[in-house]
């Protein structure tokens, strides 16, 4: 057998296939693709800027006690509505609370609301989309109709209606965002499953008798990770903006809890601000800028991940 193999002349294609086989067996083939995706992501300047800004704001918010000595609820009526100074970096509000402290501690709540709601919506929507979309049948038709009902309402209007029915609280806000956000995740995952359902590797797995649950979540889910991650990042930014908008309208997180939306809400709640909001710019403008920068950073990261994970654009 060895003499026969020695007599066979190996071509350049054979040697190339041997290298690919060796890379696959060593596990370096996927690493090479991952490194290429990472290089493409790092080459995107907006994505890098977004990642840096995201990390900086998260460190400031979640390590707030290191950057401020004031508590977000600490009231000092003698120091009401004073401008930026050495003692209060961004001044105080109408109750004498430190704006810088409220921005940092409030950022925690806003980020938790946005990211937690996006992860919860993704967990429900992707789980349903992967399994029910693969199985099809009457269950898929029912859930598809339910998602159509949710998507037929403007999301902000639907959220306001639910808040008016169940009341305002931090937990209620996260649950409401999850309930109104899962349909878009479900439809995205379902569309990916339907495109993969007739692929040859899925047909082969089905022929070998692999269970539907294992095919859906072990073999098909990894092929949809890219779009799911991108959708989570963009949904996080959307939920943060919705929380801020609802707080300004008075339907968001309760006023006693510091969030970016509640800080900006001072424009509508304090009568003196209502008539001279430019004269007290420090009470809302720094928080608005931080909110804009954070949402922009998430959008930049999401766009970068989408471009880097798109196989049609990987060179």
Buried (B, 14 or more C-beta within 10 A) or exposed (E): EEEEEEEEEEEEEEEEEEEEEEBEEEEEBEEEEEEEBEEBBEEBEBBBBBBEBBEEBBEBBBEBEEEBEBBBEBEBEEBBBBEBEEEBBBBBBBBBBBBBBBBBBBBBBBBBBBBBBBBBBBEBBBBBBBBBBBBEEEEBEEBBEBBEEBBEEEBBEBBBEBBEEEEBEBEBBBBBBBBBBBBBBBBBBBBBBBEBBEEEEBEEBEEEEBEEEEBBBEBBBEBBEBBBBBBBBBBBBBBBBBBBBBBBBBBBBBBEBBBBBBBBBBBBBBEEBEEEBEEBBBBBBBBBEBBEBBBBBBBBBBBBBBBBBBEEEEE
